[in-house]
Amino acid sequence: MDKKEKLKMAVISGASHALKYKRSNYRASDDEVLQHINREADSIIDKLDSEV
């Protein structure tokens, strides 16, 4: 997998995690959602690396 495809998968995965977080924390502000994704970024990347 080339870098462009890996970046695309990372962006989609981050967006998916953001939507899941927002769905379960519907009162969270956009800033809170972004903070959550930033905290979880390493685990999201690790999961992508293990799946590919």
SEFIZA-3560 file (N, C-alpha, C; in Angstrom, 3 decimals):
REM SEFIZA-3560
<numar><xx>0.853</xx><yy>-1.170</yy><zz>0.000</zz><atom>N</atom></numar>
<numar><xx>0.000</xx><yy>0.000</yy><zz>0.000</zz><atom>CA</atom></numar>
<numar><xx>0.907</xx><yy>1.244</yy><zz>0.000</zz><atom>C</atom></numar>
<numar><xx>0.613</xx><yy>2.170</yy><zz>-0.881</zz><atom>N</atom></numar>
<numar><xx>1.443</xx><yy>3.372</yy><zz>-0.935</zz><atom>CA</atom></numar>
<numar><xx>0.989</xx><yy>4.397</yy><zz>0.109</zz><atom>C</atom></numar>
<numar><xx>1.787</xx><yy>5.449</yy><zz>0.258</zz><atom>N</atom></numar>
<numar><xx>1.525</xx><yy>6.457</yy><zz>1.294</zz><atom>CA</atom></numar>
<numar><xx>0.183</xx><yy>7.160</yy><zz>1.097</zz><atom>C</atom></numar>
<numar><xx>-0.175</xx><yy>7.409</yy><zz>-0.154</zz><atom>N</atom></numar>
<numar><xx>-1.427</xx><yy>8.114</yy><zz>-0.432</zz><atom>CA</atom></numar>
<numar><xx>-2.630</xx><yy>7.280</yy><zz>0.026</zz><atom>C</atom></numar>
<numar><xx>-2.597</xx><yy>5.983</yy><zz>-0.253</zz><atom>N</atom></numar>
<numar><xx>-3.693</xx><yy>5.114</yy><zz>0.166</zz><atom>CA</atom></numar>
<numar><xx>-3.750</xx><yy>4.989</yy><zz>1.685</zz><atom>C</atom></numar>
<numar><xx>-2.563</xx><yy>4.917</yy><zz>2.316</zz><atom>N</atom></numar>
<numar><xx>-2.522</xx><yy>4.807</yy><zz>3.769</zz><atom>CA</atom></numar>
<numar><xx>-3.071</xx><yy>6.076</yy><zz>4.430</zz><atom>C</atom></numar>
<numar><xx>-2.719</xx><yy>7.231</yy><zz>3.888</zz><atom>N</atom></numar>
<numar><xx>-3.236</xx><yy>8.493</yy><zz>4.408</zz><atom>CA</atom></numar>
<numar><xx>-4.753</xx><yy>8.560</yy><zz>4.249</zz><atom>C</atom></numar>
<numar><xx>-5.245</xx><yy>8.118</yy><zz>3.099</zz><atom>N</atom></numar>
<numar><xx>-6.687</xx><yy>8.111</yy><zz>2.843</zz><atom>CA</atom></numar>
<numar><xx>-7.399</xx><yy>7.227</yy><zz>3.865</zz><atom>C</atom></numar>
<numar><xx>-6.851</xx><yy>6.055</yy><zz>4.137</zz><atom>N</atom></numar>
<numar><xx>-7.445</xx><yy>5.157</yy><zz>5.125</zz><atom>CA</atom></numar>
<numar><xx>-7.424</xx><yy>5.779</yy><zz>6.516</zz><atom>C</atom></numar>
<numar><xx>-6.349</xx><yy>6.486</yy><zz>6.854</zz><atom>N</atom></numar>
<numar><xx>-6.236</xx><yy>7.126</yy><zz>8.164</zz><atom>CA</atom></numar>
<numar><xx>-7.281</xx><yy>8.224</yy><zz>8.325</zz><atom>C</atom></numar>
<numar><xx>-7.487</xx><yy>9.005</yy><zz>7.298</zz><atom>N</atom></numar>
<numar><xx>-8.478</xx><yy>10.090</yy><zz>7.345</zz><atom>CA</atom></numar>
<numar><xx>-9.887</xx><yy>9.511</yy><zz>7.505</zz><atom>C</atom></numar>
<numar><xx>-10.185</xx><yy>8.488</yy><zz>6.735</zz><atom>N</atom></numar>
<numar><xx>-11.505</xx><yy>7.863</yy><zz>6.815</zz><atom>CA</atom></numar>
<numar><xx>-11.711</xx><yy>7.231</yy><zz>8.187</zz><atom>C</atom></numar>
<numar><xx>-10.687</xx><yy>6.575</yy><zz>8.698</zz><atom>N</atom></numar>
<numar><xx>-10.780</xx><yy>5.945</yy><zz>10.014</zz><atom>CA</atom></numar>
<numar><xx>-10.983</xx><yy>6.987</yy><zz>11.109</zz><atom>C</atom></numar>
<numar><xx>-10.254</xx><yy>8.092</yy><zz>11.023</zz><atom>N</atom></numar>
<numar><xx>-10.427</xx><yy>9.164</yy><zz>12.000</zz><atom>CA</atom></numar>
<numar><xx>-11.825</xx><yy>9.747</yy><zz>11.965</zz><atom>C</atom></numar>
<numar><xx>-12.336</xx><yy>9.943</yy><zz>10.768</zz><atom>N</atom></numar>
<numar><xx>-13.699</xx><yy>10.472</yy><zz>10.625</zz><atom>CA</atom></numar>
<numar><xx>-14.721</xx><yy>9.480</yy><zz>11.185</zz><atom>C</atom></numar>
<numar><xx>-14.502</xx><yy>8.213</yy><zz>10.925</zz><atom>N</atom></numar>
<numar><xx>-15.404</xx><yy>7.184</yy><zz>11.437</zz><atom>CA</atom></numar>
<numar><xx>-15.407</xx><yy>7.172</yy><zz>12.961</zz><atom>C</atom></numar>
<numar><xx>-14.222</xx><yy>7.248</yy><zz>13.562</zz><atom>N</atom></numar>
<numar><xx>-14.137</xx><yy>7.291</yy><zz>15.018</zz><atom>CA</atom></numar>
<numar><xx>-14.811</xx><yy>8.545</yy><zz>15.577</zz><atom>C</atom></numar>
<numar><xx>-14.661</xx><yy>9.657</yy><zz>14.881</zz><atom>N</atom></numar>
<numar><xx>-15.295</xx><yy>10.902</yy><zz>15.328</zz><atom>CA</atom></numar>
<numar><xx>-16.816</xx><yy>10.766</yy><zz>15.310</zz><atom>C</atom></numar>
<numar><xx>-17.349</xx><yy>10.165</yy><zz>14.258</zz><atom>N</atom></numar>
<numar><xx>-18.795</xx><yy>9.986</yy><zz>14.173</zz><atom>CA</atom></numar>
<numar><xx>-19.311</xx><yy>9.043</yy><zz>15.255</zz><atom>C</atom></numar>
<numar><xx>-18.577</xx><yy>7.961</yy><zz>15.509</zz><atom>N</atom></numar>
<numar><xx>-18.969</xx><yy>7.025</yy><zz>16.563</zz><atom>CA</atom></numar>
<numar><xx>-18.961</xx><yy>7.713</yy><zz>17.930</zz><atom>C</atom></numar>
<numar><xx>-17.932</xx><yy>8.515</yy><zz>18.178</zz><atom>N</atom></numar>
<numar><xx>-17.841</xx><yy>9.231</yy><zz>19.453</zz><atom>CA</atom></numar>
<numar><xx>-19.007</xx><yy>10.210</yy><zz>19.585</zz><atom>C</atom></numar>
<numar><xx>-19.287</xx><yy>10.943</yy><zz>18.529</zz><atom>N</atom></numar>
<numar><xx>-20.368</xx><yy>11.933</yy><zz>18.549</zz><atom>CA</atom></numar>
<numar><xx>-21.719</xx><yy>11.250</yy><zz>18.746</zz><atom>C</atom></numar>
<numar><xx>-21.900</xx><yy>10.075</yy><zz>18.139</zz><atom>N</atom></numar>
<numar><xx>-23.147</xx><yy>9.341</yy><zz>18.276</zz><atom>CA</atom></numar>
<numar><xx>-23.373</xx><yy>8.923</yy><zz>19.729</zz><atom>C</atom></numar>
<numar><xx>-22.308</xx><yy>8.490</yy><zz>20.405</zz><atom>N</atom></numar>
<numar><xx>-22.468</xx><yy>8.041</yy><zz>21.788</zz><atom>CA</atom></numar>
<numar><xx>-22.349</xx><yy>9.191</yy><zz>22.791</zz><atom>C</atom></numar>
<numar><xx>-21.870</xx><yy>10.341</yy><zz>22.346</zz><atom>N</atom></numar>
<numar><xx>-21.740</xx><yy>11.530</yy><zz>23.200</zz><atom>CA</atom></numar>
<numar><xx>-22.346</xx><yy>12.717</yy><zz>22.455</zz><atom>C</atom></numar>
<numar><xx>-23.653</xx><yy>12.633</yy><zz>22.223</zz><atom>N</atom></numar>
<numar><xx>-24.311</xx><yy>13.587</yy><zz>21.330</zz><atom>CA</atom></numar>
<numar><xx>-24.246</xx><yy>15.040</yy><zz>21.798</zz><atom>C</atom></numar>
<numar><xx>-23.979</xx><yy>15.246</yy><zz>23.076</zz><atom>N</atom></numar>
<numar><xx>-23.876</xx><yy>16.632</yy><zz>23.568</zz><atom>CA</atom></numar>
<numar><xx>-22.453</xx><yy>17.181</yy><zz>23.482</zz><atom>C</atom></numar>
<numar><xx>-21.521</xx><yy>16.371</yy><zz>23.036</zz><atom>N</atom></numar>
<numar><xx>-20.130</xx><yy>16.815</yy><zz>22.921</zz><atom>CA</atom></numar>
<numar><xx>-20.013</xx><yy>17.874</yy><zz>21.825</zz><atom>C</atom></numar>
<numar><xx>-19.210</xx><yy>18.880</yy><zz>22.105</zz><atom>N</atom></numar>
<numar><xx>-18.970</xx><yy>19.911</yy><zz>21.088</zz><atom>CA</atom></numar>
<numar><xx>-17.987</xx><yy>19.373</yy><zz>20.048</zz><atom>C</atom></numar>
<numar><xx>-17.889</xx><yy>20.070</yy><zz>18.930</zz><atom>N</atom></numar>
<numar><xx>-16.927</xx><yy>19.667</yy><zz>17.900</zz><atom>CA</atom></numar>
<numar><xx>-15.515</xx><yy>19.664</yy><zz>18.460</zz><atom>C</atom></numar>
<numar><xx>-15.209</xx><yy>20.631</yy><zz>19.315</zz><atom>N</atom></numar>
<numar><xx>-13.888</xx><yy>20.712</yy><zz>19.920</zz><atom>CA</atom></numar>
<numar><xx>-13.609</xx><yy>19.486</yy><zz>20.797</zz><atom>C</atom></numar>
<numar><xx>-14.603</xx><yy>19.057</yy><zz>21.550</zz><atom>N</atom></numar>
<numar><xx>-14.448</xx><yy>17.869</yy><zz>22.391</zz><atom>CA</atom></numar>
<numar><xx>-14.231</xx><yy>16.615</yy><zz>21.543</zz><atom>C</atom></numar>
<numar><xx>-14.926</xx><yy>16.528</yy><zz>20.424</zz><atom>N</atom></numar>
<numar><xx>-14.759</xx><yy>15.389</yy><zz>19.525</zz><atom>CA</atom></numar>
<numar><xx>-13.339</xx><yy>15.379</yy><zz>18.972</zz><atom>C</atom></numar>
<numar><xx>-12.854</xx><yy>16.538</yy><zz>18.535</zz><atom>N</atom></numar>
<numar><xx>-11.491</xx><yy>16.622</yy><zz>18.008</zz><atom>CA</atom></numar>
<numar><xx>-10.454</xx><yy>16.280</yy><zz>19.081</zz><atom>C</atom></numar>
<numar><xx>-10.675</xx><yy>16.730</yy><zz>20.300</zz><atom>N</atom></numar>
<numar><xx>-9.759</xx><yy>16.389</yy><zz>21.388</zz><atom>CA</atom></numar>
<numar><xx>-9.736</xx><yy>14.885</yy><zz>21.615</zz><atom>C</atom></numar>
<numar><xx>-10.892</xx><yy>14.253</yy><zz>21.564</zz><atom>N</atom></numar>
<numar><xx>-10.967</xx><yy>12.803</yy><zz>21.733</zz><atom>CA</atom></numar>
<numar><xx>-10.177</xx><yy>12.097</yy><zz>20.629</zz><atom>C</atom></numar>
<numar><xx>-10.372</xx><yy>12.516</yy><zz>19.396</zz><atom>N</atom></numar>
<numar><xx>-9.663</xx><yy>11.891</yy><zz>18.273</zz><atom>CA</atom></numar>
<numar><xx>-8.161</xx><yy>12.109</yy><zz>18.399</zz><atom>C</atom></numar>
<numar><xx>-7.751</xx><yy>13.290</yy><zz>18.829</zz><atom>N</atom></numar>
<numar><xx>-6.320</xx><yy>13.537</yy><zz>19.033</zz><atom>CA</atom></numar>
<numar><xx>-5.745</xx><yy>12.616</yy><zz>20.104</zz><atom>C</atom></numar>
<numar><xx>-6.506</xx><yy>12.380</yy><zz>21.174</zz><atom>N</atom></numar>
<numar><xx>-6.038</xx><yy>11.480</yy><zz>22.233</zz><atom>CA</atom></numar>
<numar><xx>-5.952</xx><yy>10.044</yy><zz>21.732</zz><atom>C</atom></numar>
<numar><xx>-6.861</xx><yy>9.672</yy><zz>20.836</zz><atom>N</atom></numar>
<numar><xx>-6.934</xx><yy>8.296</yy><zz>20.347</zz><atom>CA</atom></numar>
<numar><xx>-6.149</xx><yy>8.066</yy><zz>19.052</zz><atom>C</atom></numar>
<numar><xx>-5.494</xx><yy>9.088</yy><zz>18.527</zz><atom>N</atom></numar>
<numar><xx>-4.844</xx><yy>8.993</yy><zz>17.220</zz><atom>CA</atom></numar>
<numar><xx>-3.829</xx><yy>7.851</yy><zz>17.158</zz><atom>C</atom></numar>
<numar><xx>-3.013</xx><yy>7.695</yy><zz>18.180</zz><atom>N</atom></numar>
<numar><xx>-2.000</xx><yy>6.641</yy><zz>18.153</zz><atom>CA</atom></numar>
<numar><xx>-2.634</xx><yy>5.254</yy><zz>18.080</zz><atom>C</atom></numar>
<numar><xx>-3.692</xx><yy>5.030</yy><zz>18.851</zz><atom>N</atom></numar>
<numar><xx>-4.338</xx><yy>3.714</yy><zz>18.811</zz><atom>CA</atom></numar>
<numar><xx>-5.052</xx><yy>3.485</yy><zz>17.483</zz><atom>C</atom></numar>
<numar><xx>-5.591</xx><yy>4.531</yy><zz>16.884</zz><atom>N</atom></numar>
<numar><xx>-6.230</xx><yy>4.405</yy><zz>15.569</zz><atom>CA</atom></numar>
<numar><xx>-5.176</xx><yy>3.998</yy><zz>14.532</zz><atom>C</atom></numar>
<numar><xx>-4.020</xx><yy>4.645</yy><zz>14.582</zz><atom>N</atom></numar>
<numar><xx>-2.938</xx><yy>4.338</yy><zz>13.636</zz><atom>CA</atom></numar>
<numar><xx>-2.414</xx><yy>2.928</yy><zz>13.869</zz><atom>C</atom></numar>
<numar><xx>-2.237</xx><yy>2.549</yy><zz>15.131</zz><atom>N</atom></numar>
<numar><xx>-1.765</xx><yy>1.194</yy><zz>15.433</zz><atom>CA</atom></numar>
<numar><xx>-2.727</xx><yy>0.142</yy><zz>14.895</zz><atom>C</atom></numar>
<numar><xx>-4.011</xx><yy>0.404</yy><zz>15.046</zz><atom>N</atom></numar>
<numar><xx>-5.016</xx><yy>-0.538</yy><zz>14.536</zz><atom>CA</atom></numar>
<numar><xx>-4.950</xx><yy>-0.635</yy><zz>13.021</zz><atom>C</atom></numar>
<numar><xx>-4.785</xx><yy>0.496</yy><zz>12.352</zz><atom>N</atom></numar>
<numar><xx>-4.648</xx><yy>0.482</yy><zz>10.889</zz><atom>CA</atom></numar>
<numar><xx>-3.411</xx><yy>-0.315</yy><zz>10.474</zz><atom>C</atom></numar>
<numar><xx>-2.295</xx><yy>-0.104</yy><zz>11.171</zz><atom>N</atom></numar>
<numar><xx>-1.056</xx><yy>-0.806</yy><zz>10.840</zz><atom>CA</atom></numar>
<numar><xx>-1.216</xx><yy>-2.321</yy><zz>11.024</zz><atom>C</atom></numar>
<numar><xx>-1.934</xx><yy>-2.728</yy><zz>12.044</zz><atom>N</atom></numar>
<numar><xx>-2.098</xx><yy>-4.162</yy><zz>12.287</zz><atom>CA</atom></numar>
<numar><xx>-3.047</xx><yy>-4.817</yy><zz>11.284</zz><atom>C</atom></numar>
<numar><xx>-3.960</xx><yy>-4.042</yy><zz>10.729</zz><atom>N</atom></numar>
<numar><xx>-4.915</xx><yy>-4.582</yy><zz>9.761</zz><atom>CA</atom></numar>
<numar><xx>-4.346</xx><yy>-4.661</yy><zz>8.358</zz><atom>C</atom></numar>
<numar><xx>-3.334</xx><yy>-3.858</yy><zz>8.081</zz><atom>N</atom></numar>
<numar><xx>-2.776</xx><yy>-3.800</yy><zz>6.721</zz><atom>CA</atom></numar>
<numar><xx>-1.533</xx><yy>-4.626</yy><zz>6.630</zz><atom>C</atom></numar>
//
